[in-house]
Amino acid sequence: MQNNVTNNCEECSSSSRRTVLKTALGLTAVSIVTGAGLGISSFSYAASLSKEERDNMTPDQVIAGMKEGNLRFRNGKMDQHDYLAQKRASASGQFPAAVILSCIDSRAPAEIVLDAGIGDTFNARIAGNVANSDLIGSLEFACAAAGAKVILVMGHTACGAIKGAIDNVELGSLTGLLNKIKPAIGATKYAGER
């Protein structure tokens, strides 16, 4: 922030610079004092979850926070995030409250659609939400070793991997991934075009 103030306001008086810095530091302090991320506060400007904050949350509170974040996203009223400050705040340790298994689809980035900040969630993305042993190992790490309290499997509409499995697409390693989806397709009851 100081570099931006110095570079962009060379003609500003030193008292104006101090006012800008005090405001920025005040916003950061408010965020840290009131808590941030996943529903602890609707204002998560610059903090990331601390171990104490995460450990004091119940799984129901984590889920409620993700729902609130998604509602903010859907209403176009997302929290303001200072991602660089969140990155710095989490540099010495990470304490995500949840791990999200979602698809690689570019239209469904979990952190954005849940209005989460850096350090709030672990994220595992793979086409069609397929879980192999490596991915399950990652989920185990997130929960058993790192303390996440919730695993969210996040689906979406118009999934290309599901469509590819329905259409029997064959292409290198993708064929094996789609073969893992096909049993679910066969077991799904539906009306209309698949």
N, C-alpha and C positions, 0 to 999 in steps of 0.2 A: 504494500500500500504506500509506503513512504516513497519508493522509487516512482510510482505513478504520480503521486502528488508533486514530487520534485521535478519530474520530467514534464508534466502537463501544466504546472502552475508556476513556472519560473518567475512570472511577473506578480504572483500573489504575495501578499505580505506574510511574514512569519507567523503572525497571529491567526491568519486564515488557515495556514497549514496546520497549526496546532489544533484548531477547531475541527478540521477534517479528521485528523488523527484521533482526537478525543472521541468523536462520534463513532468512528470505526471500532476503536477499542471498547467503547461502551456497548455497542451492538454485540461484539464478541463476548463480553462479560455477561450481558443479559442472557445470551444463548447458553453459555456454560452454566450459569446459576440456575436457569429455569429448566435445563435439560434439553436434549435434542434427539431427533431421529425417532422413527417408528412409534409415534403417538405419545411420547413423553411430553412433547410440546408441539404446538403447531408452528413454532418458529425455530427452524434448525439452520440458521444462517452459517455458523462457522464451527460448531462442535461436532464431534463424533461420539458414539456411545462409549462410556467408560465401563470398566468391568463391574463396578458397583451398580451402575444404572441397569445394565443388562441383567445382572444376577438378581436384582430386585423385581424384575418383570416376570409375570406369569405367562405361560403360553397363550392364554386367552387375551392378555394385554398386548402381546406381540401381534396376534392375529387382528385384533381390533385396530392397532396402529396401521397395519398394512391396508385394511379396509378403508380407514380414514384417508390414507395417502392416495389410494385409488380413486376415492370420491373426489378429492381435491384435483387429481389429474383429469377426471371426466368432466369436472365443472370448470376447468381452465383456471383454477386458483391454487396452483402449486406453490409450495414454500419457496422462498428465496434461498438458494444454496451458494455458499462460497466454497466451491470444491477444492480450491487450493488450500484454504484454511482447514477444511475437513481432512485433507490428505496429510497436512502437517500435524494436526491433532491426533491422527491415528498412526503416525510414523513409529512411535515407540511400542505400539501394541494394538491389536484389533480385537474387538469384542462384539461381533455381530450377534444379533438376537435371533436370526433366522437364516436358513439356507433355502434357496429357491432353485428348483429344477424346472427349467423352461426350455422352449424350443429356440433354435437359432434364428428364427424368423425375424427379419429386420424391423417388422412392424410391431413387435411385442417385447421391447427391452424392459425387463422386470424393474430395474431401478427407476426408470422413468415413469412407467405406468403405476408404480406404487409410491411415487414421490419420495424415494429413499435417498439418503445421502451416502457418501463414502464412509465405510466402516459400519453401516447398518446391517448389511446382509452379505452372506456368501452367495455366489451365483454360479450355477452349473447349467450350461446351455448345450443342447445337442438336438439335432433334427428329430422331431417327433417325440421328444421327451423320453427316448429309449434309455434305460438304465443298465449298463454293463457292469462288470465287476470293478473296473477302474472308477466309474462314476459312483457306484455304491460305496467304494472306499473313500471317495471324497466327501460323501454325505456323512459317513461315519466319523471322519476327521472333524468335520464342521460341528457335529453334535457332541461326540464323546470326548474328543481331545480339545476342542476350542470353545465348547459351551453354548452353542446355538440351541435354542429351546423349541424351535418349530422347523419342520420341513414342509415347504409349500410346493406342490406340483402345480405349475401354472400352465394351463392349456390356452389355446386360442382358436379362432375360426379360420377357415380356409388354409389349413396346414398343407404345405407342399409335400411333406414327407408322407402324410396320411394319404393324400391323393396319389402319390407315387406308388405306395403299397397297394392301393385299390387298383391302379392301372397296371400293376405288375412290371414296373420300370426295372430294368437291369442295367447297372453301370458300375463297374469296378467294385469298390468296397461298399458303395451305397446299397448294392443288392443285399448284402448281409444285414445291414441296418434295417432295411425295409422288411426283410423276412422276419425280424423280431416284432414288427407291428402287425403283420398279417393274421396271427391268431386272434387278436382283439377285433380285427375287422370281421373275421368269420363268426365271432361270437356276438357281434352287435346286431340287434334287431332294429330295423329301420323301415320307413315307408318312403316311397318315391325313389328318385335317382340316387345312387350311392355316391 
